[in-house]
Amino acid sequence: MSLTFSTYFGYLSIAITALLLFAVVRFIYREKYAQSFLKLPDARIERFIRYERLNVKLFKVALLPLLIMSVLLPSGLFFFLNEPFLPSAVCMVLLLIGILQEYLFRKWLINYLETKRLPQ
């Protein structure tokens, strides 16, 4: 029995967990992060918001296929290649959580920038 996939999924799970820990720090300091963008000129903020909206759409489109893959990939590896189920399932769930938190953060950032710029 080859444990190649489970080893790679284990490493990938560790990397995604590290990125999620950085996301917690970013969540704590999100107000300062967003206010640093308000110091930019209006044209750059508009361009930034436009690209962030595109990123939000891409994340939204990626959520459903990722949800389906988080079920199919570990099951397929388990049944067809006899790989351990847990490493691939944990990796796919962590990836789904990472994409979801990034989607929610960017959506919050767009709303924050748009509401704080209105009074100016």
C-alpha positions in Angstrom: 0.0 0.0 0.0 1.5 3.3 -1.1 1.1 6.2 1.3 2.3 8.8 -1.2 -1.0 10.7 -1.3 -1.5 10.6 2.4 1.9 12.1 3.0 1.4 14.9 0.5 -2.0 15.6 2.0 -0.5 15.7 5.5 2.1 18.3 4.4 -0.6 20.3 2.6 -2.8 20.2 5.7 0.1 21.6 7.8 0.6 24.4 5.3 -3.1 25.3 5.1 -3.2 25.3 8.9 -0.4 27.8 9.0 -2.2 30.0 6.5 -5.3 29.8 8.6 -3.3 30.9 11.7 -2.1 33.9 9.7 -5.8 34.5 8.8 -6.7 34.7 12.5 -4.0 37.4 13.0 -5.3 39.2 10.0 -8.9 39.0 11.3 -7.7 40.5 14.6 -6.1 43.5 12.9 -8.6 43.8 10.0 -9.6 47.3 10.9 -6.1 48.6 10.7 -5.6 46.6 7.5 -8.7 48.1 5.9 -7.9 51.7 7.1 -4.5 51.5 5.4 -6.3 51.3 2.1 -8.4 54.4 2.9 -5.2 56.5 2.7 -4.8 55.7 -1.0 -6.1 58.0 -3.7 -9.7 57.5 -4.8 -8.8 56.1 -8.2 -6.6 53.4 -6.7 -9.3 52.5 -4.1 -11.8 52.2 -6.9 -9.4 49.9 -8.8 -8.7 47.9 -5.7 -12.4 47.5 -5.0 -13.0 46.4 -8.6 -10.4 43.7 -8.3 -11.6 42.6 -4.9 -15.1 42.2 -6.3 -13.6 40.0 -9.1 -11.8 37.9 -6.4 -15.0 37.6 -4.4 -16.8 36.3 -7.5 -14.0 33.8 -8.2 -14.1 32.5 -4.6 -17.8 32.2 -4.8 -17.6 30.2 -8.0 -14.9 28.0 -6.4 -16.9 27.1 -3.3 -19.4 24.7 -4.8 -16.9 22.6 -6.8 -14.6 22.6 -3.8 -17.5 21.4 -1.6 -18.1 18.5 -4.0 -14.4 17.7 -4.3 -14.1 17.6 -0.5 -16.4 14.6 -0.6 -15.4 12.9 -3.8 -11.6 13.1 -3.6 -11.1 11.5 -0.2 -13.8 8.9 -1.0 -12.2 8.1 -4.4 -8.7 7.8 -3.0 -10.0 5.5 -0.3 -12.0 3.2 -2.5 -10.0 3.1 -5.6 -6.4 3.6 -4.4 -6.7 2.2 -0.9 -5.2 5.4 0.6 -6.1 6.4 4.2 -9.2 8.5 4.3 -8.4 10.8 7.1 -5.4 12.8 5.7 -7.2 13.7 2.5 -10.5 14.4 4.2 -8.8 16.8 6.7 -6.9 18.5 3.9 -10.0 19.1 1.9 -12.0 20.4 4.9 -9.1 22.8 5.8 -9.0 23.9 2.2 -12.7 24.6 2.2 -12.4 26.5 5.4 -9.5 28.5 4.0 -11.4 29.5 0.9 -14.5 30.3 2.8 -12.7 32.6 5.3 -10.9 34.3 2.5 -14.2 34.9 0.7 -15.8 36.3 3.8 -12.8 38.5 4.6 -12.7 40.0 1.1 -16.4 40.6 1.1 -16.1 42.3 4.5 -13.2 44.4 3.1 -15.2 45.6 0.1 -18.2 46.6 2.3 -15.9 48.4 4.8 -14.1 50.4 2.1 -17.4 51.3 0.4 -19.1 52.5 3.6 -16.1 54.4 5.0 -15.6 56.2 1.7 -19.2 57.5 1.4 -18.9 60.4 3.9 -15.8 61.8 2.1 
